[in-house]
Amino acid sequence: MSYKMITERSHLFAPNINICFVVEFCNAVEVGALQKAINMVEKQHPILRSSVKFDEKGNTFYDVTEEVKVEVSLVRITDDKGWITVVAQEQEKPFILSEAPLIRFTCVKDGINMQLVMCVHHILADGLSCIKILQDIMTCVNGHNQTIKVQHPNLLEDTVLYDNEKLSIPVRILVDVLNKQWSKESHIFTESEYYTMRQNYWSQRSHTIEVAELNEKQTSQLISKCKKYKVTVNNLLVATLLESAERIHRKNAKIGIAASIRPKETGVGNFASGISIKYRYNRVKSLWENVSKIQKLANKRLRSEKAKAYFLTLLKALNLNLIDSMYFSLFGDFKSKPTRTLRKILGYNKNPFGLGMTNLGKISISTGNGVKSVFFIPPLIANTDKIVGVVTTDSGLRIAYQYLNQVNIERNKQIFHEWIIRLKNL
C-alpha cells in the first residue's frame, strides 16, 4: 500500500534529519525481549514498515510492506555517557530510502546499565510520535502487548490545515513565479545524488552533543517559579539560554520553536511544524520580564493555526523537486535561480545562525514503566547552528544541546554550562 508524500518532502533529502531518543532502563532488559517488543510494535504501526518509492516525475510515496523485521544491535561502552557517541554515529549513518525500515535500534551497555538508542528518519515520525513508539515498546516489554492497537497511517495531507488561501496574495504570486521558473530547468534528484550530497555534508561538518539533567526537586522548583510568574517552562528555557548566549552574541537571535499540528485522533506520523521569533535578551530587564516578552511573541504565533501551518502550506504550494533542490544547492554543486530565491526566503544558508527549541513536555513514560530517563536529540536543520531537545519525566527534566563545530566549540560549551547552572539555581 502506498501513500503520497507531500509536506513531509521537506525532510526527504535533508542530509542531517535523523531523530534520536535514548531510553535508560531502571533495570537490565534482555536484548531478546526488546527485539520481540519492537517487532510487535512495528506490526501495529504500518508507517514503521514503509520505505520511499519514487516515480518518473519525482513524486514520492510511503510504500508500506507487509512484514519487516527490525534488528536490534548491541554496543558495549566504558562510561555512562558513551551513548552520546552512538547517537552521533546514528545521526551520521544514512538510511537507504528505498529500503524498509527507516528506523533503527541499538542497545548500549555499560556494565549493568543499559540504554536503548532509537534512530528514526524524520519523514516517518515527529518527536511526539517517537514517544508513542517508545511507550508501545515498553508496554510490550512489560507484557501488555494486547493493549497495543493497529494505527493506520494518518498523514498531514489527510488534515484540513492546508489551503492556499492561507498564503497572502504576494506570496502566492511569488510561488507561481518560482514554480514557472523551475519548470524551465526542472531536475529530478535521485537517491544516488542524495547519498553523494549527504556524504559531502558530513565530510565538511561535525556536531557536538551536550546533555544535562535536572533532578525531580530542581524540576519541581523550576515549574513552581514558572507558575508564579505565569509563564511556560519552554519560554523560560529559551530566555535563560539567550541570557547565557547574550554575553557573546550581542544581537537578535532567530529562534525556531517546534509546534504540533497533529489531529486529535492520530497514530504515528510526522505532524510537526514550527514558528519563529527574533529576540535579543535585555539585561536591563529582569529574567522574568524577558520570559514574559518572549512568551508574548511566541503565543501570538502559536495560538494562530494559520501561523503554525504557514510553512507547511507554503511547501504544499511549491514544486516538490524545487524543495529538494535547496539541499543540493547548499551542500552540493547544484545551481538554480529559483532555488537561490527559495533558500533566501526560508533562511537556508551555508553558514546558518539560529536556535531551534523542541520541548516535548512531560511524557507518560516513567519509572513505573521501568524507564529511568529519556533524552531527545532532534536533528540540526539547515537554518540553525544549534538545537535543543527537552523531555520531562517523573524523574526530572532532560536536556540535549547540539551545535555545529564550525562555530567556536569552547564558546558553545561555556554557553551550555552557564545555562544549566542558571536553571538549577532558579
C-alpha positions in Angstrom: 0.0 0.0 0.0 1.3 3.5 -0.9 0.6 7.0 0.5 1.8 10.1 -1.3 4.3 12.2 0.5 3.6 16.0 0.3 4.8 18.3 3.1 7.0 15.6 4.6 9.0 16.1 1.4 11.0 18.9 3.0 12.8 16.3 5.2 13.3 13.7 2.5 16.7 14.8 1.1 18.0 16.7 4.2 21.5 15.5 5.0 21.0 15.6 8.8 17.5 14.6 9.6 17.7 11.5 11.9 15.8 11.9 15.2 17.3 10.1 18.1 15.9 9.1 21.5 17.9 7.5 24.3 16.0 5.5 27.0 17.8 4.5 30.1 16.2 1.5 31.9 15.8 1.1 35.7 17.0 -2.5 35.4 18.7 -4.5 32.7 16.4 -5.7 29.9 17.2 -8.7 27.8 18.1 -7.7 24.2 15.9 -10.5 23.0 12.9 -9.1 24.9 13.4 -5.7 23.3 13.7 -7.3 19.9 10.4 -9.1 20.4 8.7 -6.0 21.7 10.0 -3.8 18.9 8.8 -6.2 16.2 5.3 -6.4 17.9 5.1 -2.6 17.7 6.3 -2.5 14.1 3.4 -4.7 13.2 0.9 -2.3 14.8 2.3 0.8 13.1 2.4 0.3 9.3 4.3 3.6 8.8 7.3 1.9 10.5 7.3 -0.7 7.8 7.5 1.8 5.0 10.2 2.8 2.6 10.2 5.6 -0.1 9.0 4.8 -3.6 9.9 7.2 -6.4 8.1 7.7 -9.7 9.4 9.1 -13.0 8.1 12.6 -12.3 9.8 12.9 -8.9 6.8 12.2 -6.8 7.5 10.1 -3.7 5.3 7.7 -1.7 5.4 5.9 1.6 5.5 2.3 0.4 4.2 0.0 3.2 5.3 -3.6 3.1 3.5 -6.5 4.9 6.4 -7.5 7.1 9.8 -6.0 8.1 12.0 -7.3 10.8 13.7 -4.5 12.8 17.1 -5.7 14.1 18.5 -4.5 17.4 22.2 -4.2 17.5 24.3 -4.3 20.7 27.2 -1.9 21.6 29.3 -2.1 24.7 30.7 1.2 26.2 33.1 2.0 29.0 31.4 5.1 30.5 27.9 6.2 31.3 27.8 8.9 28.6 29.2 6.7 25.9 25.7 6.6 24.3 26.4 10.1 23.1 29.0 8.7 20.6 26.4 6.1 19.5 23.8 8.9 18.9 26.4 10.9 16.9 27.2 7.8 14.7 23.5 7.1 14.2 22.9 10.7 13.0 25.7 10.5 10.5 24.7 7.0 9.2 22.2 7.3 6.3 19.0 5.3 5.8 18.6 3.7 2.5 15.4 5.5 1.5 14.1 2.8 -0.9 14.6 0.0 1.8 12.4 -0.5 4.9 12.6 0.1 7.8 13.6 3.7 8.2 14.1 3.2 11.9 17.0 1.6 13.8 17.6 0.4 17.4 20.8 0.0 19.3 21.2 -1.4 22.9 24.1 0.3 24.6 25.5 -1.5 27.7 27.8 0.0 30.3 28.4 -2.7 32.9 25.0 -3.4 34.4 23.4 -0.2 33.0 21.7 -0.2 29.6 20.2 2.3 27.3 18.2 1.9 24.1 19.0 4.3 21.3 16.2 4.7 18.8 17.0 6.5 15.5 14.1 7.4 13.1 14.1 9.2 9.8 12.0 12.4 10.3 9.7 11.5 7.4 8.3 8.7 9.5 7.7 10.4 12.8 8.0 13.6 14.8 9.1 13.8 18.4 5.7 13.1 19.9 5.1 10.1 17.6 8.5 8.8 18.7 7.3 8.9 22.3 4.3 6.9 21.2 6.6 4.3 19.7 8.6 4.1 22.9 5.5 3.9 25.0 4.3 1.0 23.0 7.7 -0.8 23.2 7.7 -0.5 27.0 4.1 -1.7 27.1 5.1 -4.8 25.2 8.3 -5.3 27.3 6.1 -5.3 30.4 3.8 -8.0 28.9 0.8 -5.9 27.9 1.1 -6.1 24.2 -2.6 -6.9 23.8 -3.4 -3.3 24.6 -1.5 -2.0 21.5 -3.9 -1.2 18.7 -3.2 -1.0 15.0 -2.6 2.6 13.9 -3.1 3.1 10.2 -1.1 5.9 8.6 -2.8 9.3 9.1 -0.6 11.8 7.2 -0.7 15.5 7.3 -2.3 15.5 3.8 -5.3 14.0 5.5 -5.9 17.1 7.6 -7.7 20.3 6.6 -4.9 22.5 7.6 -3.7 23.1 4.0 -5.4 25.8 2.0 -3.6 28.1 -0.4 -5.9 30.9 0.6 -3.9 31.0 3.9 -1.0 32.3 1.8 -1.0 36.0 1.2 -1.6 37.2 -2.4 2.1 38.4 -2.8 3.3 35.0 -1.6 1.0 33.1 -3.9 2.3 35.2 -6.8 5.9 34.6 -5.8 5.2 30.8 -5.5 3.7 30.8 -9.1 6.8 32.6 -10.4 9.2 30.2 -8.7 7.3 27.2 -10.0 7.2 28.5 -13.5 11.0 29.3 -13.4 11.6 25.8 -12.0 9.6 24.2 -14.8 12.1 25.5 -17.4 15.1 24.0 -15.7 13.4 21.2 -13.7 15.7 18.5 -12.3 14.5 15.3 -10.7 17.0 14.3 -8.0 17.9 10.6 -7.5 18.9 8.6 -4.4 22.5 8.3 -5.6 22.7 12.1 -5.9 21.3 12.3 -2.4 24.0 10.0 -0.9 26.8 11.9 -2.6 25.4 15.2 -1.3 24.9 13.8 2.2 28.5 12.4 2.2 29.7 15.9 1.2 27.8 17.4 4.1 29.3 15.1 6.7 32.8 15.3 5.3 32.8 19.1 5.9 30.9 19.3 9.2 30.7 17.8 12.6 28.4 18.3 15.6 28.8 18.2 19.3 26.1 17.0 21.7 26.0 18.2 25.3 23.5 16.7 27.8 22.3 17.7 31.2 19.7 16.6 33.8 17.6 18.4 36.3 16.5 16.1 39.1 12.9 15.9 40.4 13.4 18.6 43.0 15.1 21.0 40.7 12.5 20.4 38.0 9.7 21.0 40.5 11.2 24.3 41.7 11.6 25.4 38.1 7.9 24.6 37.3 6.8 26.4 40.5 8.6 29.5 39.5 7.0 29.4 36.1 3.6 29.1 37.6 4.3 32.0 40.0 5.2 34.3 37.0 2.6 32.8 34.7 5.0 31.7 32.0 5.7 28.4 30.4 8.8 26.2 31.1 9.6 26.3 27.4 9.8 30.1 27.3 11.9 30.1 30.5 14.3 27.7 28.8 14.5 30.0 25.7 15.1 33.1 27.8 17.8 31.6 30.1 19.6 30.1 27.1 19.5 33.6 25.4 20.7 35.1 28.6 23.8 32.9 28.6 24.4 33.4 24.9 23.9 37.2 25.1 27.3 37.7 26.7 28.8 36.5 23.4 26.2 37.1 20.7 25.0 40.7 21.2 22.4 40.8 18.6 18.9 39.5 17.9 18.7 35.7 17.8 16.4 33.9 15.5 14.5 31.3 17.5 12.6 28.4 15.9 10.1 26.8 18.2 8.5 23.4 17.3 4.7 23.3 17.2 2.4 20.3 16.9 -0.4 20.4 14.4 -1.5 16.8 14.9 -5.2 15.9 14.6 -6.9 14.9 17.9 -7.0 11.3 16.9 -3.9 10.1 15.1 -1.3 7.4 15.0 2.4 7.6 14.3 3.5 10.1 11.7 5.2 13.5 11.1 2.8 16.2 12.5 5.4 18.8 13.4 5.5 22.4 12.2 7.1 25.4 13.8 7.1 29.1 14.3 10.0 31.6 14.6 10.6 34.7 16.5 13.5 37.1 16.9 14.6 38.4 20.2 17.7 39.8 22.0 17.9 39.3 25.7 17.6 42.6 27.5 19.9 42.8 30.6 18.3 46.0 31.8 15.1 44.0 32.5 14.7 41.1 34.9 14.8 37.5 33.8 11.0 37.2 34.2 10.4 40.3 32.2 12.4 38.8 29.4 10.5 35.5 29.6 7.2 37.4 29.5 8.3 39.2 26.4 9.3 36.0 24.7 6.0 34.4 25.7 4.0 37.2 24.1 5.9 36.9 20.9 5.6 33.1 20.8 2.0 33.0 21.8 1.0 35.4 19.1 2.1 32.8 16.5 1.5 29.6 18.4 -2.2 30.5 19.0 -2.7 31.0 15.3 -3.5 27.8 13.3 -2.6 29.8 10.2 0.8 30.8 11.6 1.6 27.2 12.7 0.6 25.7 9.4 2.2 28.5 7.3 5.5 26.8 6.5 3.8 23.6 5.5 1.1 25.4 3.5 4.0 27.1 1.6 5.7 23.8 0.9 2.5 22.3 -0.4 2.2 25.1 -3.0 5.8 24.6 -4.2 7.0 22.2 -6.8 8.3 19.2 -4.8 11.6 18.9 -6.8 12.2 22.6 -6.2 12.1 21.9 -2.5 14.6 19.1 -2.9 16.9 21.4 -4.8 17.7 23.6 -1.7 19.8 20.8 -0.1 21.7 20.0 -3.3 22.4 23.7 -3.7 23.6 24.1 -0.1 25.7 21.0 0.2 26.3 20.0 -3.4 27.2 21.8 -6.6 23.6 22.3 -8.0 22.9 25.9 -9.1 19.5 27.4 -10.0 17.9 30.8 -9.8 14.5 29.7 -8.2 16.4 27.6 -5.8 18.6 30.5 -4.7 15.5 32.6 -4.2 13.7 30.0 -2.2 16.7 29.5 0.0 16.8 33.2 0.7 13.1 33.2 1.7 13.5 30.3 4.1 16.8 31.4 5.5 18.6 28.2 4.4 22.3 29.4 4.4 25.6 27.6 4.1 26.6 29.3 7.4 23.4 29.2 9.5 22.9 31.2 12.6 19.8 30.3 14.7 18.5 28.4 17.7 15.9 25.6 17.5 13.9 24.6 20.6 11.8 21.4 20.7 10.2 20.7 24.1 8.1 17.5 24.2 6.8 18.4 27.7 6.1 15.8 30.3 5.7 12.3 28.9 3.9 9.3 30.5 7.0 7.1 30.2 8.1 6.7 33.8 9.9 4.7 36.4 6.7 2.8 36.7 7.3 1.5 33.2 10.9 0.6 34.0 12.4 3.7 32.5 14.9 5.8 34.5 15.3 8.6 32.0 14.7 9.7 28.4 16.8 12.0 26.2 15.6 13.5 23.0 18.2 14.6 20.3 16.5 16.4 17.4 18.5 17.0 14.2 20.1 20.3 13.2 18.1 21.6 10.3 19.6 23.8 7.6 18.8 27.2 9.1 20.1 26.6 12.6 23.6 26.1 14.1 22.3 24.9 17.5 19.2 23.0 18.6 17.8 21.9 22.0 15.7 18.8 22.7 13.8 18.7 26.0 11.8 15.9 27.7 10.4 15.8 31.2 9.5 12.5 33.1 8.6 11.8 36.7 12.4 11.7 37.5 13.1 15.2 36.2 13.9 17.2 33.1 16.5 16.1 30.4 18.2 18.5 28.0 20.2 17.7 24.9 22.0 20.7 23.2 23.6 20.1 19.8 25.6 22.6 17.8 27.8 22.8 14.7 31.5 22.7 15.4 32.1 25.3 12.7 31.2 27.8 15.4 33.6 28.1 18.3 33.3 24.9 20.4 34.6 26.3 23.7 32.2 29.2 23.4 29.2 26.9 22.9 30.4 24.7 25.8 30.5 27.8 28.0 27.0 28.9 26.9 25.6 25.5 27.7 27.2 25.1 31.1 26.3 28.6 32.2 22.7 27.9 31.1 22.4 24.7 33.0 23.8 26.3 36.2 21.3 29.1 35.8 18.4 26.7 35.5 19.5 24.7 38.6 19.8 27.8 40.7 16.5 29.4 39.9 
